[in-house]
Amino acid sequence: MSYAARMDANPELLSAVMAFEPPVHLFGGVAEDAFLHGSWVRPHDDIDVLVFRDDLPRHLENAAAIGFQRFEIRFQPLPEVPVVVGAIHRRSNLEISVYDRSPDGAPFFYMVDADDQVVRVLMPHDMFDFPASAIDGVEVRTISPLAQYQIRAGIAAAGGFGPLRQKDVAAQRALHDRFFSDVAPETLAPTIVAATGT
């Protein structure tokens, strides 16, 4: 669902978001523009950032300081456990997604499957170790291409949001061709487990 008009490049906003403490990482379409093209190549519905759950209150304060003050919950599969919150300011849409960590430190995010059951999509331990990229000269931190691929693949495999959009299918193909061309796509799928004991 789109919450704002399509956004054109906004280097000032990207710089402001990259100044958040503790640091945040881009994912989604803007991140793909960064590590596939090095430039904002098309309009986007939003700027997606990924934060650890314990840091969410601080990042809501960071966002409020740059004008994003009225956040709404956009996806919450468990009571009191928001996974996506978003706010709009001056026609820019900032969406903050939240990940959790297992006892061994492995990152994961909550999703729903086709039966509306809550699952955990497990992410690679090194998802935040990818070197900094740039968009039109603005240095940005992104999750790794593998993590980006697996987030989308995990959402699709879980099935709760239906099939991928055509633009997402094309983005997955571009990621595969650039970074994983010698790997069968099915071997890149993330592990998905039932969200028991939450």
Number of C-alpha atoms within 10 A of each C-alpha: 5 9 16 17 13 14 15 15 16 14 15 10 14 17 13 13 22 19 13 15 11 13 13 23 20 26 23 21 21 27 28 26 20 24 23 17 14 18 19 20 17 12 13 20 19 25 22 21 23 22 19 17 16 11 14 19 10 13 21 18 14 19 20 15 11 12 13 19 16 13 17 13 14 17 15 15 17 15 6 7 14 19 22 20 19 22 24 18 14 8 14 21 22 23 22 25 22 21 20 18 15 9 7 7 9 14 20 22 21 24 25 21 20 13 9 13 14 20 20 21 26 24 23 15 14 13 17 18 11 15 11 15 20 18 21 15 10 16 16 22 22 28 24 23 22 20 23 22 22 22 21 18 22 23 22 17 21 23 17 17 14 12 13 16 10 9 10 15 13 12 19 21 15 16 18 19 12 13 12 15 12 9 11 10 14 8 7 15 19 21 14 20 13 15 16 8 4 7
